[in-house]
Amino acid sequence: MIFGSPLWLLGLLALPLIAALEVWLTLRDRERVARLVARPLWARVVRRPAERWRFVRLGLMLFGVAGIVVALARPQWGIVREKVEREGVDVVLVLDTSGSMATEDVPPNRFFLARQALASLIARLEGDRFGLVSFEGEAYPLTPLTLDADALGLFLDTMEPGMVPSPGTSLGSGLAKGLDLFVDPGHRNKVMVLVSDGEDLEGDVDEAVRRAKQAGVVVHTVGVGTEAGQPVPEFDQDGRRTGFKHDPSTGEVVVSRLNMATLEQIARGTGGRAFRLTPTDPSLAALASAIEGMEQQSLAREYSYRRKERFQIPLAAGLLALGLALMLPLPSFRREAAAAAEPAGARIGARRGAPAGAGAAGGAAAALVLALVLLLGAALGARAQTPSAAPPPAGAPMGPAPAGAPAAASGRRGSGLVDELLLRPTRLTGQGRKQYAGGNHPQALSEFERAAHARPDDAKGRFNVADGLYKNGKYDEAATLFRSLGEDARSPLAGPSRYNLGNALYQKQDYRGAIQGYRDALDLDPDDLDARRNLELALRALKEQQEQQKKQQPRQNQKQDPKDQQKNGQGKDQQQQQQQQQQQGQQQEKPKSAEQREEERFREQTGMPKERAMQLLDALQQNEKAEQKKALLAKRAQRRGGKDW
């Protein structure tokens, strides 16, 4: 026999204390009665049961309390075999990753909004099997149908426009590859969710729709973008925007527009529905409701083995013992006649049917029993409805600060009831701030995005996402979010957003935009010293850039010798070491902290400061990502034969 919650057995230690309290009360009652009535006269004067009943009741109460405590400890013995069936719907997500999805007619861009909506859909349809397909000119399956939502979310986070080697947009190719993921033709209720702007450059949709209808797959379409549209941005190998795409046949700037007619035709041909994704309503609640309303099918059948719960036995014995203890002793039918024959003064100092103090002890015992029963119910209920995690404390309040100060989660508009009850946005924001402070910026960005999914209309959640994008080097997306957050001058986030917009544009070497961002921030807070300092740096950088353009010396295309880089790095390290040595000479009288001793130990082992080592590591990681992206762009350039958006 084992116990599921053995800590409850510590409650048995209270039983000797209860027994000692009852003995003390019995002795005290004897002394009180002896002061009023001689002991030989107790049988005729004091009207109460014999003391043996008092000890019988005590034993029954102790046995009852022990039974309840053992029941709370959940004794288990024996093995139970149970058949477990998981039910749900097979859902294949087909996401458009073509260049047109980077269009910014919906902030921050179409692809960011689509990925955010799919993540919230996966979180809501917990228990369903999901597959993931990315398509452009060709389609590639990323994950098969799986119940592992975490793995699916990991692949979804790594997706970005232009990740497929074949540029273009082929809706038919995406639908055909999504149909291939339904490997079990016997399963019913197969759903495909196509997320795109509706532009089809290949024209092979009809055949894919016919195949989906024959296979019994319902295709729901989700359109993202606006009918007015905007030009499709063009990026270089380093991920920086260089302008806009041009049509090779006409030379005009390509403007991508939402084509809901094509998406509605696909949905109507398979019995599905067409939905529209907008920044004001980034959730797919209606789509999730439609999928939840379908008949569930068995996705997995398996047997589980567990130990059988036996708490019912000690619980029943304990409650029976407590019931007997409260009823004993049984009432006497001759007590009223005896009472009539006694003198009026014979009842002085005694209570009818029980000694003095016994009522208080009985009331305390009854209260203890009631509390234990309620505690048992609460414990069993808590096991049935255990929350996923305890709510964390709220983050520190946010004030005007440079990029790198995420805000605490706040606001309730647009959030789900379950999210608010579980404090999910606050918990995710707290985890993101913890990762942010530890320097794990990719994980912090992931947590901030999940918090923003839970509260789509929370401005502080979007500010945190923008801050995470900035720290991860995604300056274009960060600048777009900061620009939208800083438009309303009455918002408390306007000042920090404009300041951080200037920082993002400065990193992109858009010094004119950075200057304007810092000036806008100073309009709201003229005393912001950081904004004034950065404005001066931006003005100086703009002046140097203009001088370089006049001299026609494009230093950006020149590559520095690795030996020179190493010398410069060593020179910077020597300067930093000299500065640190000077600071240590000035602070010799002060005791060194643990962080300072760790920094010195790291410098002795590696020959460089810890901060410098982290910078080199980040630079290597960025270089590796850049090389992979260059290789992908080279493949896309080889296959580019016309329209590549």
NUGU-779492 format. One line per field, with one value per residue (C-alpha): residue in three letters; x, y, z. Coordinates in Angstrom, 1 decimal, padded with zeros to 4 digits. Layout:
REM residues N
residu	[ala; ...]
u	[X; ...]
v	[Y; ...]
w	[Z; ...]
***
This chain:
REM residues 645
residu	[met; ile; phe; gly; ser; pro; leu; trp; leu; leu; gly; leu; leu; ala; leu; pro; leu; ile; ala; ala; leu; glu; val; trp; leu; thr; leu; arg; asp; arg; glu; arg; val; ala; arg; leu; val; ala; arg; pro; leu; trp; ala; arg; val; val; arg; arg; pro; ala; glu; arg; trp; arg; phe; val; arg; leu; gly; leu; met; leu; phe; gly; val; ala; gly; ile; val; val; ala; leu; ala; arg; pro; gln; trp; gly; ile; val; arg; glu; lys; val; glu; arg; glu; gly; val; asp; val; val; leu; val; leu; asp; thr; ser; gly; ser; met; ala; thr; glu; asp; val; pro; pro; asn; arg; phe; phe; leu; ala; arg; gln; ala; leu; ala; ser; leu; ile; ala; arg; leu; glu; gly; asp; arg; phe; gly; leu; val; ser; phe; glu; gly; glu; ala; tyr; pro; leu; thr; pro; leu; thr; leu; asp; ala; asp; ala; leu; gly; leu; phe; leu; asp; thr; met; glu; pro; gly; met; val; pro; ser; pro; gly; thr; ser; leu; gly; ser; gly; leu; ala; lys; gly; leu; asp; leu; phe; val; asp; pro; gly; his; arg; asn; lys; val; met; val; leu; val; ser; asp; gly; glu; asp; leu; glu; gly; asp; val; asp; glu; ala; val; arg; arg; ala; lys; gln; ala; gly; val; val; val; his; thr; val; gly; val; gly; thr; glu; ala; gly; gln; pro; val; pro; glu; phe; asp; gln; asp; gly; arg; arg; thr; gly; phe; lys; his; asp; pro; ser; thr; gly; glu; val; val; val; ser; arg; leu; asn; met; ala; thr; leu; glu; gln; ile; ala; arg; gly; thr; gly; gly; arg; ala; phe; arg; leu; thr; pro; thr; asp; pro; ser; leu; ala; ala; leu; ala; ser; ala; ile; glu; gly; met; glu; gln; gln; ser; leu; ala; arg; glu; tyr; ser; tyr; arg; arg; lys; glu; arg; phe; gln; ile; pro; leu; ala; ala; gly; leu; leu; ala; leu; gly; leu; ala; leu; met; leu; pro; leu; pro; ser; phe; arg; arg; glu; ala; ala; ala; ala; ala; glu; pro; ala; gly; ala; arg; ile; gly; ala; arg; arg; gly; ala; pro; ala; gly; ala; gly; ala; ala; gly; gly; ala; ala; ala; ala; leu; val; leu; ala; leu; val; leu; leu; leu; gly; ala; ala; leu; gly; ala; arg; ala; gln; thr; pro; ser; ala; ala; pro; pro; pro; ala; gly; ala; pro; met; gly; pro; ala; pro; ala; gly; ala; pro; ala; ala; ala; ser; gly; arg; arg; gly; ser; gly; leu; val; asp; glu; leu; leu; leu; arg; pro; thr; arg; leu; thr; gly; gln; gly; arg; lys; gln; tyr; ala; gly; gly; asn; his; pro; gln; ala; leu; ser; glu; phe; glu; arg; ala; ala; his; ala; arg; pro; asp; asp; ala; lys; gly; arg; phe; asn; val; ala; asp; gly; leu; tyr; lys; asn; gly; lys; tyr; asp; glu; ala; ala; thr; leu; phe; arg; ser; leu; gly; glu; asp; ala; arg; ser; pro; leu; ala; gly; pro; ser; arg; tyr; asn; leu; gly; asn; ala; leu; tyr; gln; lys; gln; asp; tyr; arg; gly; ala; ile; gln; gly; tyr; arg; asp; ala; leu; asp; leu; asp; pro; asp; asp; leu; asp; ala; arg; arg; asn; leu; glu; leu; ala; leu; arg; ala; leu; lys; glu; gln; gln; glu; gln; gln; lys; lys; gln; gln; pro; arg; gln; asn; gln; lys; gln; asp; pro; lys; asp; gln; gln; lys; asn; gly; gln; gly; lys; asp; gln; gln; gln; gln; gln; gln; gln; gln; gln; gln; gln; gly; gln; gln; gln; glu; lys; pro; lys; ser; ala; glu; gln; arg; glu; glu; glu; arg; phe; arg; glu; gln; thr; gly; met; pro; lys; glu; arg; ala; met; gln; leu; leu; asp; ala; leu; gln; gln; asn; glu; lys; ala; glu; gln; lys; lys; ala; leu; leu; ala; lys; arg; ala; gln; arg; arg; gly; gly; lys; asp; trp]
u	[000.0; 001.2; -000.2; -000.9; -000.5; 001.5; 002.0; -001.6; -000.4; 001.3; -002.2; -002.1; 000.3; -002.6; -004.5; -002.4; -003.0; -006.7; -006.6; -004.5; -007.0; -009.9; -008.1; -007.4; -011.0; -012.2; -009.9; -010.9; -014.6; -014.0; -012.3; -015.2; -017.9; -016.0; -016.0; -019.8; -020.9; -019.2; -018.1; -020.4; -023.4; -022.5; -024.8; -027.8; -027.1; -025.1; -027.2; -024.8; -023.7; -021.0; -017.4; -016.9; -019.1; -016.9; -013.8; -015.8; -016.8; -013.1; -011.9; -014.5; -013.7; -010.0; -010.7; -012.9; -010.4; -007.7; -009.9; -010.5; -006.7; -005.8; -008.5; -006.9; -003.6; -005.2; -004.2; -003.8; -003.4; -004.2; -003.9; -006.7; -006.6; -008.4; -009.1; -008.3; -009.6; -008.6; -011.1; -010.7; -010.5; -007.6; -006.7; -004.0; -002.8; -001.6; 000.2; 001.2; 004.9; 005.2; 006.8; 003.4; 002.7; 005.3; 003.1; 002.4; -001.2; -002.2; 000.2; 002.9; 002.5; 000.3; 002.5; 002.9; -000.8; -001.5; 001.1; -000.4; -003.9; -002.8; -001.0; -004.2; -006.2; -003.8; -004.0; -007.8; -008.3; -006.3; -006.6; -007.0; -004.3; -002.6; -000.3; 001.6; 002.3; 004.2; 003.7; 004.9; 005.7; 005.9; 004.6; 006.6; 005.1; 006.7; 005.0; 002.7; -000.5; 000.5; -001.0; 002.2; 001.1; 004.5; 006.4; 003.9; 004.3; 008.1; 007.9; 005.3; 007.6; 010.5; 008.4; 008.9; 008.2; 010.5; 011.5; 010.6; 013.3; 010.7; 009.3; 005.8; 002.3; 000.5; -002.7; -003.3; 000.1; -000.5; -003.9; -002.5; 000.3; -002.1; -004.3; -001.4; -001.1; -004.4; -002.9; -006.0; -008.8; -011.2; -011.2; -014.0; -014.2; -010.9; -010.4; -007.9; -007.3; -005.8; -004.3; -003.3; -003.9; -005.8; -003.4; -002.7; 000.0; -000.3; -004.0; -004.2; -006.8; -009.8; -008.1; -007.0; -010.6; -012.0; -009.6; -010.5; -014.2; -013.7; -011.6; -014.3; -011.9; -013.6; -011.4; -011.9; -010.0; -008.7; -007.9; -005.4; -004.8; -006.8; -008.5; -006.5; -003.2; 000.3; 003.6; 005.4; 008.7; 012.0; 014.8; 018.5; 020.5; 020.9; 017.2; 017.1; 014.5; 016.0; 012.8; 009.8; 009.4; 008.8; 007.0; 009.7; 007.3; 006.1; 008.6; 005.9; 005.9; 004.0; 000.9; -000.5; -004.2; -006.5; -008.5; -011.4; -013.2; -010.7; -010.7; -014.5; -014.6; -012.3; -014.3; -017.7; -016.5; -015.6; -018.4; -016.2; -016.4; -014.3; -013.1; -011.4; -008.4; -008.0; -005.8; -008.9; -010.0; -006.8; -008.5; -010.1; -012.9; -015.6; -013.4; -012.5; -016.2; -017.0; -014.3; -015.4; -019.0; -017.9; -018.4; -015.3; -013.5; -011.2; -007.6; -005.8; -006.7; -004.5; -004.7; -003.4; -002.6; -002.9; -003.2; -006.8; -007.9; -009.0; -009.7; -013.4; -012.7; -011.0; -013.4; -016.5; -015.0; -014.1; -017.5; -019.3; -017.1; -017.7; -021.5; -021.5; -019.4; -021.9; -024.9; -023.5; -024.7; -028.2; -030.9; -032.6; -036.4; -036.5; -034.5; -037.5; -039.2; -036.0; -035.6; -039.0; -038.2; -035.0; -034.9; -034.5; -031.0; -029.6; -028.8; -026.4; -023.0; -024.1; -025.6; -028.3; -027.0; -023.3; -020.7; -019.5; -017.0; -018.2; -020.5; -017.6; -015.4; -018.2; -018.8; -015.0; -014.9; -018.0; -016.4; -013.2; -015.1; -016.9; -013.7; -012.0; -015.0; -014.9; -011.2; -011.5; -014.1; -011.8; -008.8; -010.7; -012.1; -008.6; -007.3; -010.1; -009.6; -005.9; -004.8; -001.9; 000.3; 000.1; -000.4; 002.9; 003.4; 002.8; 005.8; 007.3; 005.6; 006.9; 008.2; 009.8; 013.0; 015.1; 014.5; 014.9; 012.2; 009.2; 005.9; 003.8; 000.7; -002.5; -005.9; -008.8; -010.3; -010.5; -009.1; -010.7; -012.4; -010.2; -007.1; -008.1; -009.1; -005.7; -003.9; -002.3; -001.2; 000.3; 002.1; 003.5; 004.6; 006.4; 008.1; 009.1; 010.5; 012.5; 014.0; 014.5; 016.5; 018.6; 019.5; 017.5; 015.8; 014.4; 012.6; 011.4; 010.0; 008.1; 006.6; 005.6; 003.9; 001.9; 000.8; -000.2; -002.3; -004.2; -004.9; -004.9; -006.1; -003.6; -001.2; 001.4; 001.5; 002.2; 004.9; 006.6; 006.5; 008.0; 010.7; 011.4; 011.6; 014.1; 016.3; 016.3; 017.4; 014.0; 014.1; 011.6; 008.8; 009.8; 009.7; 006.2; 004.8; 006.5; 005.2; 001.6; 001.9; 003.3; 000.6; -001.8; 000.0; -002.4; -001.3; 001.2; 003.2; 003.5; 006.8; 008.6; 007.3; 008.6; 011.9; 012.3; 011.2; 014.1; 016.4; 015.1; 015.5; 019.0; 020.0; 018.7; 020.9; 017.8; 019.2; 016.6; 013.8; 015.6; 016.0; 012.3; 011.5; 013.7; 012.2; 008.7; 009.6; 011.0; 007.7; 006.1; 008.9; 011.3; 013.4; 014.3; 018.1; 018.4; 016.4; 018.5; 021.7; 020.5; 019.3; 022.7; 024.3; 021.8; 022.5; 026.2; 025.8; 023.6; 026.3; 029.0; 026.8; 026.2; 029.9; 030.7; 028.1; 029.7; 033.2; 031.7; 033.5; 031.0; 032.6; 029.7; 030.9; 034.5; 035.4; 037.8; 040.7; 040.0; 043.4; 042.5; 039.2; 041.1; 043.5; 040.7; 038.9; 042.2; 042.6; 039.1; 039.7; 042.9; 041.1; 038.3; 040.8; 042.7; 039.4; 038.4; 041.9; 041.6; 038.1; 039.4; 042.3; 039.8; 037.6; 040.3; 038.9; 035.5; 034.9; 034.4; 030.9; 030.3; 029.6; 032.9; 034.8; 033.0; 034.0; 037.6; 037.6; 036.1; 038.6; 041.6; 040.3; 039.4; 041.5; 038.5; 035.6; 032.4; 030.4; 032.9; 032.7; 028.9; 029.1; 031.4; 029.1; 026.1; 028.0; 028.9; 025.2; 024.1; 026.8; 025.6; 022.0; 023.0; 024.9; 021.9; 019.7; 022.2; 022.1; 018.3; 018.2; 020.7; 018.4; 015.5; 017.4; 018.2; 014.5; 013.2; 011.6; 009.1; 006.7; 008.3; 005.7]
v	[000.0; 003.5; 006.9; 009.5; 012.5; 011.2; 014.6; 014.4; 011.7; 014.4; 015.2; 012.1; 013.8; 016.0; 013.0; 012.8; 016.5; 016.0; 013.1; 015.2; 018.1; 015.8; 014.3; 017.9; 018.9; 015.8; 016.5; 020.2; 019.2; 016.9; 019.6; 022.1; 019.6; 018.5; 022.1; 022.2; 018.6; 015.8; 012.9; 010.3; 012.4; 012.8; 009.9; 011.5; 015.2; 015.5; 014.5; 013.3; 010.1; 008.0; 008.9; 005.7; 007.2; 010.2; 008.0; 005.9; 009.1; 010.2; 006.9; 007.1; 010.7; 009.9; 006.9; 009.0; 011.8; 009.3; 007.7; 011.1; 011.9; 008.6; 009.2; 012.6; 010.8; 008.7; 005.1; 003.1; -000.6; -002.8; -002.0; -000.7; -000.9; 001.8; 002.3; 005.9; 007.4; 010.9; 012.5; 015.5; 016.8; 016.6; 020.1; 021.0; 024.6; 025.9; 029.3; 031.5; 032.6; 034.4; 037.9; 039.6; 038.5; 041.0; 043.9; 046.3; 047.3; 045.7; 046.5; 045.3; 043.2; 040.4; 037.5; 038.6; 038.9; 035.6; 033.7; 035.3; 034.2; 030.6; 030.4; 031.4; 028.9; 026.1; 027.1; 027.1; 023.7; 021.8; 018.0; 018.2; 016.9; 019.6; 019.6; 022.6; 023.4; 026.4; 027.3; 029.9; 028.8; 025.3; 023.8; 022.1; 020.1; 021.2; 018.9; 015.8; 015.5; 015.5; 016.0; 017.8; 021.5; 022.7; 021.2; 022.8; 026.1; 025.9; 025.4; 028.2; 030.6; 029.9; 030.6; 033.9; 035.3; 033.9; 030.7; 028.5; 028.2; 028.6; 032.2; 033.1; 032.2; 028.9; 028.3; 025.0; 023.7; 024.5; 022.9; 019.7; 019.3; 019.8; 017.0; 014.7; 015.0; 013.3; 009.8; 008.0; 008.0; 006.4; 009.3; 011.8; 015.5; 016.5; 020.3; 022.5; 026.1; 028.2; 031.6; 033.8; 037.2; 035.4; 036.3; 033.3; 033.6; 030.0; 029.5; 025.8; 026.2; 024.4; 021.0; 021.2; 022.2; 019.2; 016.8; 018.3; 017.8; 014.2; 013.5; 015.0; 017.7; 021.0; 024.0; 027.2; 030.2; 033.2; 036.4; 038.8; 042.3; 045.1; 045.7; 048.9; 047.1; 048.5; 047.9; 044.7; 045.4; 044.2; 043.0; 042.4; 039.4; 041.0; 041.4; 045.1; 046.8; 048.1; 049.4; 047.8; 045.0; 045.9; 043.9; 042.7; 043.0; 046.6; 048.0; 049.3; 048.9; 045.8; 046.5; 043.5; 043.6; 041.2; 038.9; 037.6; 036.4; 033.6; 032.6; 032.6; 030.4; 027.9; 027.7; 027.5; 024.7; 022.5; 023.4; 025.6; 029.3; 032.3; 034.6; 038.0; 038.7; 042.4; 044.1; 045.0; 041.3; 039.2; 036.1; 033.3; 032.7; 032.1; 029.6; 027.8; 027.6; 026.1; 023.4; 022.7; 022.2; 019.3; 015.7; 014.5; 011.3; 009.0; 010.1; 007.7; 004.6; 003.3; 001.6; 003.2; 001.5; 003.2; 002.2; 002.0; 004.7; 003.2; 006.4; 005.4; 002.7; 004.9; 007.7; 005.6; 004.2; 007.6; 009.2; 006.2; 006.5; 010.3; 009.7; 007.2; 009.5; 012.4; 010.1; 008.4; 008.1; 007.1; 009.1; 007.7; 007.5; 007.7; 010.9; 013.3; 011.4; 011.4; 015.1; 015.8; 014.1; 016.0; 019.3; 022.5; 023.1; 019.8; 021.2; 023.9; 023.6; 020.9; 020.8; 018.4; 015.3; 016.4; 017.7; 021.3; 021.8; 018.8; 020.9; 023.1; 020.1; 018.5; 021.7; 022.0; 018.3; 018.8; 021.9; 020.0; 017.2; 019.6; 021.4; 018.1; 017.0; 020.3; 020.1; 016.6; 017.9; 020.8; 018.6; 016.1; 019.1; 020.6; 017.4; 017.4; 021.0; 021.7; 024.9; 024.7; 027.1; 029.5; 033.2; 035.0; 038.5; 041.4; 043.0; 046.4; 049.4; 050.8; 054.3; 056.2; 054.3; 053.2; 050.0; 047.1; 048.0; 045.7; 046.7; 044.8; 043.1; 045.1; 045.7; 043.3; 044.3; 041.6; 038.9; 035.5; 034.6; 031.6; 033.6; 036.2; 033.6; 031.9; 035.2; 033.8; 037.2; 038.4; 035.0; 035.0; 038.7; 037.9; 034.9; 037.1; 039.8; 037.2; 035.8; 039.4; 040.3; 037.1; 038.0; 035.3; 037.7; 035.0; 033.2; 036.6; 037.5; 034.2; 034.8; 038.4; 037.2; 034.6; 037.2; 039.5; 036.6; 036.4; 040.1; 041.3; 044.9; 045.5; 048.3; 047.3; 043.7; 045.0; 047.3; 044.3; 042.5; 045.5; 045.6; 041.9; 042.3; 045.2; 043.1; 040.2; 042.5; 042.7; 046.4; 046.7; 045.0; 046.7; 050.1; 049.4; 048.5; 051.5; 053.9; 052.7; 052.9; 056.4; 057.9; 058.8; 061.6; 061.1; 057.5; 056.9; 054.7; 057.4; 058.8; 055.5; 054.3; 057.3; 057.1; 053.4; 054.1; 056.4; 053.7; 051.1; 053.5; 054.4; 050.8; 050.6; 053.7; 055.7; 058.7; 061.1; 059.0; 058.5; 062.3; 062.8; 060.0; 061.6; 065.0; 063.6; 062.0; 065.4; 067.1; 065.0; 065.1; 068.0; 066.9; 063.5; 063.5; 060.2; 061.4; 064.6; 062.6; 060.2; 063.1; 064.6; 061.3; 060.9; 064.4; 063.7; 060.3; 062.0; 064.6; 062.0; 060.0; 063.1; 063.8; 060.2; 060.5; 063.7; 062.1; 059.1; 056.6; 053.8; 052.1; 049.7; 047.6; 047.3; 044.3; 044.7; 042.2; 039.7; 040.5; 044.1; 043.2; 041.1; 044.0; 046.4; 043.9; 043.5; 047.2; 047.6; 044.9; 046.6; 049.9; 048.2; 046.5; 049.7; 051.5; 048.7; 048.7; 052.4; 052.0; 049.2; 051.4; 054.1; 051.5; 049.6; 050.6; 049.2; 045.4; 043.5; 042.1; 038.6; 039.9; 041.7; 038.6; 036.5; 039.0; 038.9; 035.1; 035.0; 037.5; 035.5; 032.3; 033.7; 036.8; 039.0; 040.5; 038.5; 041.1; 041.0; 037.2; 037.4; 040.0; 037.7; 034.8; 036.8; 038.0; 034.4; 033.4; 036.3; 035.5; 031.9; 033.0; 035.5; 032.8; 030.5; 033.3; 034.1; 030.5; 030.5; 033.7; 032.3; 029.3; 031.6; 033.8; 030.7; 029.7; 033.2; 033.3; 036.1; 037.0; 036.3; 037.7]
w	[000.0; -000.8; -000.2; -002.9; -000.5; 002.4; 004.0; 005.3; 007.7; 009.7; 010.9; 013.1; 015.3; 016.5; 018.0; 021.2; 021.7; 021.5; 023.9; 026.4; 026.1; 026.9; 030.0; 031.2; 030.8; 032.7; 035.6; 035.7; 035.8; 038.7; 040.7; 040.0; 041.0; 044.1; 045.4; 045.4; 046.1; 048.1; 045.9; 047.6; 046.7; 043.0; 041.9; 043.5; 042.9; 039.7; 036.6; 033.9; 032.3; 033.7; 033.0; 031.0; 028.3; 028.1; 027.3; 024.9; 023.0; 023.1; 021.6; 018.8; 018.0; 017.8; 015.6; 013.3; 013.0; 012.2; 009.5; 007.8; 007.9; 006.3; 003.7; 002.9; 002.5; -000.4; 000.4; -002.8; -003.5; -006.5; -010.2; -012.4; -016.2; -018.1; -021.8; -022.8; -026.1; -027.3; -029.5; -031.8; -035.4; -037.9; -038.9; -041.5; -041.4; -044.8; -044.4; -047.3; -046.9; -050.2; -050.5; -050.6; -047.0; -045.9; -047.1; -044.3; -045.1; -041.8; -038.9; -038.5; -041.6; -043.0; -042.1; -038.4; -038.0; -039.7; -037.5; -034.4; -035.3; -036.0; -032.7; -030.8; -032.8; -031.8; -028.2; -028.2; -030.1; -027.5; -028.1; -031.9; -034.3; -036.3; -039.4; -040.9; -044.6; -046.0; -049.6; -052.1; -055.7; -054.2; -051.0; -048.2; -045.3; -042.0; -039.5; -040.0; -038.1; -034.5; -031.0; -029.9; -029.9; -028.5; -031.5; -033.9; -032.2; -032.5; -036.2; -036.5; -034.7; -037.1; -040.2; -042.2; -045.6; -048.3; -046.5; -049.5; -052.2; -055.0; -055.1; -056.2; -055.0; -055.8; -053.8; -055.6; -054.6; -051.0; -051.0; -052.7; -050.3; -047.4; -048.7; -048.7; -044.9; -044.4; -044.5; -043.0; -045.6; -043.1; -040.7; -041.1; -040.2; -041.9; -041.9; -043.8; -042.8; -045.7; -044.6; -047.5; -049.1; -051.9; -054.7; -057.0; -059.6; -061.0; -061.5; -060.4; -057.7; -059.3; -059.5; -055.8; -054.8; -056.7; -055.0; -051.5; -052.2; -053.3; -050.2; -047.9; -046.6; -045.5; -046.4; -044.4; -045.8; -043.9; -045.7; -044.4; -045.9; -047.3; -050.7; -051.2; -050.6; -050.5; -052.4; -051.7; -049.9; -051.2; -048.8; -049.3; -048.1; -044.7; -044.2; -044.7; -046.9; -050.1; -051.6; -053.3; -055.9; -059.5; -062.2; -064.6; -067.6; -067.0; -064.5; -062.2; -058.5; -057.4; -055.2; -053.4; -052.6; -050.7; -053.0; -050.9; -054.0; -054.7; -051.0; -050.9; -054.0; -052.4; -049.2; -051.0; -053.2; -050.2; -047.8; -045.7; -044.7; -045.5; -042.7; -042.6; -040.3; -039.2; -036.6; -034.5; -034.5; -034.7; -033.2; -035.1; -032.6; -035.2; -037.1; -033.8; -033.0; -036.4; -035.9; -032.3; -033.5; -035.8; -034.6; -032.8; -033.8; -031.9; -032.6; -030.2; -028.2; -025.5; -022.1; -018.9; -015.6; -012.3; -008.6; -007.3; -004.9; -001.5; 000.4; 000.6; 003.3; 005.9; 005.2; 005.8; 009.0; 010.2; 009.5; 011.2; 014.3; 014.5; 014.1; 017.0; 019.1; 018.7; 019.5; 022.7; 025.4; 024.4; 026.2; 029.3; 029.4; 033.2; 033.5; 033.6; 036.5; 038.5; 037.9; 039.3; 042.6; 043.1; 045.1; 043.1; 044.5; 043.3; 039.9; 041.1; 039.4; 036.9; 033.3; 032.5; 030.7; 030.7; 033.0; 033.0; 030.2; 028.2; 026.0; 025.1; 024.3; 022.3; 020.3; 019.6; 018.5; 016.2; 014.7; 014.2; 012.4; 010.2; 009.3; 008.4; 006.2; 004.4; 004.0; 002.5; 000.0; -000.9; -001.3; -003.6; -005.6; -005.9; -007.4; -009.9; -011.0; -010.3; -012.1; -014.5; -012.6; -009.8; -010.7; -010.6; -009.2; -011.5; -013.2; -012.3; -013.7; -016.9; -017.3; -020.2; -020.9; -023.8; -025.7; -023.2; -020.6; -021.2; -019.6; -017.1; -018.4; -017.9; -019.4; -019.9; -023.2; -025.8; -023.4; -022.8; -019.6; -019.1; -019.7; -017.1; -014.5; -014.9; -015.1; -018.3; -019.8; -016.5; -016.1; -019.6; -019.3; -016.1; -017.7; -020.6; -018.4; -016.5; -019.8; -021.0; -017.8; -018.3; -021.8; -023.5; -026.0; -028.4; -025.6; -024.1; -027.5; -027.6; -024.2; -025.1; -028.3; -026.3; -023.8; -026.7; -028.1; -024.8; -024.8; -028.4; -027.6; -024.8; -025.9; -023.3; -024.7; -028.2; -026.7; -025.2; -028.5; -030.2; -027.6; -028.0; -031.8; -031.3; -029.1; -031.6; -034.5; -036.3; -036.6; -039.4; -037.5; -034.3; -035.9; -037.4; -034.0; -032.2; -034.9; -034.4; -030.6; -030.7; -032.9; -030.0; -028.1; -025.2; -024.6; -021.8; -024.2; -026.8; -025.4; -024.9; -028.3; -030.2; -028.4; -029.3; -032.8; -033.1; -031.7; -034.3; -037.2; -035.9; -036.0; -039.6; -040.4; -041.2; -039.4; -040.7; -039.4; -036.1; -035.7; -036.3; -033.8; -031.1; -031.8; -031.5; -028.1; -026.9; -027.9; -025.2; -022.7; -023.2; -020.2; -021.5; -021.4; -023.2; -026.2; -026.4; -026.3; -029.0; -031.1; -031.0; -032.0; -034.9; -036.2; -036.1; -037.9; -040.5; -041.1; -041.5; -043.9; -046.1; -046.1; -047.2; -050.0; -051.2; -051.3; -053.1; -050.9; -050.3; -047.3; -046.9; -049.9; -048.6; -046.4; -043.6; -043.2; -040.4; -039.0; -038.7; -037.0; -034.5; -033.9; -033.4; -031.1; -029.1; -028.9; -027.6; -025.1; -023.9; -023.6; -021.6; -019.4; -018.7; -017.9; -015.5; -013.9; -013.3; -011.8; -009.6; -008.4; -007.4; -005.6; -003.7; -000.4; -001.2; -000.9; -004.2; -004.8; -006.0; -009.6; -009.7; -008.5; -011.1; -013.8; -012.8; -012.7; -016.2; -017.5; -016.1; -017.8; -021.2; -021.5; -022.3; -020.4; -020.2; -022.0; -024.9; -025.1; -025.3; -028.1; -030.1; -029.5; -030.7; -033.7; -034.7; -034.4; -036.5; -039.1; -039.3; -039.8; -042.4; -044.3; -044.3; -045.5; -048.3; -049.4; -049.4; -051.4; -053.9; -054.5; -054.9; -057.4; -059.5; -059.7; -060.1; -063.5; -063.3; -060.6; -057.2; -054.7]
***
